[in-house]
Amino acid sequence: MASAPSASLGTHLEVDPSVLVDLDVDSYDSSSAFVSSTQSLSSSVDQYFFENGRRYHSYYGTEKNHMPTDEKEQDRLDMHHEIMLQMLEGKLHLAPIGDSPQRILDIGTGTGIWAVDCADTYPSAEVIGTDLSPIQPSWVPPNLKFEVDDMTQEWSYKPDSFDFIHARNLSQCIDHWDELLSQIYLCTKPGGWAEVAELEAKIHTDDNTMAPKFEKWMNSVAEACARINRPTWTAAMARELLEKAGFVDVHVETRKQPFGPWPKDERMKKIGAMVMFTADAGAEGYGLALFTRVLNMSAEESMTICKGASADIKNKNYHVWSPFHVAYGRKPTNTADKV
Ligand SMILES: C[S@@+](CC[C@H](N)C(=O)[O-])C[C@H]1O[C@@H](n2cnc3c(N)ncnc32)[C@H](O)[C@@H]1O
């Protein structure tokens, strides 16, 4: 029988006593220097503006996505994809979609890196990745295409048209998960699958080494998201939303994502190290605009909180992790199959 993943929720993540990593916090990327002006550069779908040193996309308005879309964020997203892959032992998803799916949709695809890997993995499938921002590459597998689309508007896809619909790391962008999941359900083929993978905005420690500045950052992110009606994703919420949408055979798997290379387990150490390398970009990417725009903090105060979080993540004395929930369910094939 296969053993449980080393990061499953019931496992105590053991600390590697030999961990000696303290990165130089002063090496903070100075390209994020404050710029207080907001500048509109173009009137096309590429429309973007700079705020506090980061570039944000604005074609659909500024409130849909409070995360930057610049190269620093794109590099972070690509590294984060590798982290998520490692969290799932190299798998792109957990839903049992079979070997030859015909149509797959990845909503909020970001740089499209998951969709590219998915198109390579399933040459039988036509894969579509959608996003508000056209930040995807143009050289992609022939069975993949990207579309600019707002997933919170009514979808133009035919009902019952996808074998698999995938959504990852979107909870900070979604006001009405129930409406989104209804559209996902409608467009999934009977017998097809949907999967939503989200990191919960909460940190835990198994050995009383809570990272105080990182916790402050995480609580501030959660507070800002709650204020704009984008509550953090939990395992219970995942199950309830998928089942309410009509999915059956709903599974929710929760794993521990470590921050920093402190775990003894080799795979978890690698994950934690990659998370540490994205700490500056992640703290700023998730936090900066939420803190200034939603919590009305000054740019300086926001940056202090972001820098505090990344410093804590690099501190070998703090051993913290967040729950990563992967939820998937199947659209019933007939009414008798429905719960
Ligand atoms: C944190 S990134 C996650 C990217 C990708 N899913 C991944 O896991 O690598 C969130 C993405 O969702 C996109 N997004 C946010 N709101 C959206 C919306 N209403 N419609 C489509 N995409 C959206 C953003 O532009 C961004 O690329």
Ligand as a Chemical Component Dictionary entry (heavy atoms), coordinates in Angstrom:
data_LIG
# 
_chem_comp.id                   LIG 
_chem_comp.type                 NON-POLYMER 
_chem_comp.pdbx_formal_charge   0 
_chem_comp.three_letter_code    LIG 
# 
loop_
_chem_comp_atom.comp_id 
_chem_comp_atom.atom_id 
_chem_comp_atom.alt_atom_id 
_chem_comp_atom.type_symbol 
_chem_comp_atom.charge 
_chem_comp_atom.model_Cartn_x 
_chem_comp_atom.model_Cartn_y 
_chem_comp_atom.model_Cartn_z 
_chem_comp_atom.pdbx_ordinal 
LIG C1  C1  C 0  -2.166  33.880 -8.107  1  
LIG S1  S1  S 1  -2.384  33.808 -9.828  2  
LIG C2  C2  C 0  -2.555  32.028 -10.079 3  
LIG C3  C3  C 0  -2.165  31.607 -11.479 4  
LIG C4  C4  C 0  -2.303  30.114 -11.789 5  
LIG N1  N1  N 0  -3.615  29.609 -11.529 6  
LIG C5  C5  C 0  -1.281  29.292 -11.025 7  
LIG O1  O1  O 0  -1.662  28.587 -10.088 8  
LIG O2  O2  O -1 -0.091  29.360 -11.385 9  
LIG C6  C6  C 0  -4.052  34.360 -10.053 10 
LIG C7  C7  C 0  -4.390  34.613 -11.517 11 
LIG O3  O3  O 0  -5.800  34.778 -11.621 12 
LIG C8  C8  C 0  -6.051  35.779 -12.588 13 
LIG N2  N2  N 0  -7.388  36.326 -12.347 14 
LIG C9  C9  C 0  -7.804  37.051 -11.284 15 
LIG N3  N3  N 0  -9.102  37.359 -11.404 16 
LIG C10 C10 C 0  -9.504  36.812 -12.584 17 
LIG C11 C11 C 0  -10.744 36.805 -13.286 18 
LIG N4  N4  N 0  -11.826 37.434 -12.792 19 
LIG N5  N5  N 0  -10.815 36.153 -14.476 20 
LIG C12 C12 C 0  -9.710  35.524 -14.990 21 
LIG N6  N6  N 0  -8.517  35.504 -14.372 22 
LIG C13 C13 C 0  -8.408  36.149 -13.184 23 
LIG C14 C14 C 0  -4.931  36.788 -12.368 24 
LIG O4  O4  O 0  -4.744  37.614 -13.502 25 
LIG C15 C15 C 0  -3.738  35.861 -12.080 26 
LIG O5  O5  O 0  -3.055  35.549 -13.261 27 
# 
loop_
_chem_comp_bond.comp_id 
_chem_comp_bond.atom_id_1 
_chem_comp_bond.atom_id_2 
_chem_comp_bond.value_order 
_chem_comp_bond.pdbx_ordinal 
LIG C1  S1  SING 1  
LIG S1  C2  SING 2  
LIG S1  C6  SING 3  
LIG C2  C3  SING 4  
LIG C3  C4  SING 5  
LIG C4  N1  SING 6  
LIG C4  C5  SING 7  
LIG C5  O1  DOUB 8  
LIG C5  O2  SING 9  
LIG C6  C7  SING 10 
LIG C7  O3  SING 11 
LIG C7  C15 SING 12 
LIG O3  C8  SING 13 
LIG C8  N2  SING 14 
LIG C8  C14 SING 15 
LIG N2  C9  SING 16 
LIG N2  C13 SING 17 
LIG C9  N3  DOUB 18 
LIG N3  C10 SING 19 
LIG C10 C11 SING 20 
LIG C10 C13 DOUB 21 
LIG C11 N4  SING 22 
LIG C11 N5  DOUB 23 
LIG N5  C12 SING 24 
LIG C12 N6  DOUB 25 
LIG N6  C13 SING 26 
LIG C14 O4  SING 27 
LIG C14 C15 SING 28 
LIG C15 O5  SING 29 
# 
